[in-house]
């Protein structure tokens, strides 16, 4: 009976949303043929949900950049979706970055996620920040530019205030949208959004949602990204190390609840970190009222 009541409550939460949300999805370049098959299956499965855009990550080396470039073009050509490559200034010169941007523009790519990128150990080049990259892209063409934000503060930031000032610098350089790092404490996102507004950041702060199917992997990711894992979340995954099905159900429930709360707080756009899998993201979006458009 208790479980049935919980389902009834969850269903009521979901009907409150009424499908009045927009979504976007993030993928990463596959490293082998099997992963590439999974990626394209996921893209084709999720495309019917008509996302605002899909983004493709990339690492700081030319091989991954080329894979990102190829996948982004392929998504655009095969699905017609707006595809946004991640671009960093870490491993390329200013002239190379301009050429990459021109190539994207000539390929019909109009949106880019501009990032500083992770500096490798021993990195000795002059820092090229995301704000520098945004300004460079603005010089090349009229791109729709997204940048990253960290509700719980970037791990390298000197302070929360300096992190916020850095985000303002990216917006002032010409960025249109902000996508957050994943988080689980909804209050931290809401406080961050208020702080952004208080210093004149008018761009929408799009929350990044990560459905957690592997809690041990999450702990590793969170340690690197300075994301706090609430104690209640850890308890939900206790005893499920060998139970993928239940972990998926928990992941969907947590993600739906976060979207429900954020939607009530006026958030209309959500960015899902898919980890190249479609089942969970599709189920969450479907349950939240986003229906396939064939």
Secondary structure, 3 states (H helix, E strand, C coil): CHHHHHHHHHHHHHHHHCCCCEEEEEECCCCCHHHHHHHHHHHHHHHHHCCCCEEECCCCCHHHHHHHHHHHHHHHHHHCCCEEEEEECCCCCHHHHHHHHHHHHHCCCCEEEEECCCCCCCCCCCCCCHHHHHHHHHHHCCCEEEEEECCCCCCCCCCHHHHHHHHHHHHHCCCCEEEEEECCCHHHHHHHHHHHHHCCCCCCEEEEECCCCCHHHHHHHHHHHCCCCCHHHHHHCCCCCCCHHHHHHHHHHHHHHHHHHHHHCCCCEEEEECCCCCHHHHHHHHHCCCCCCC
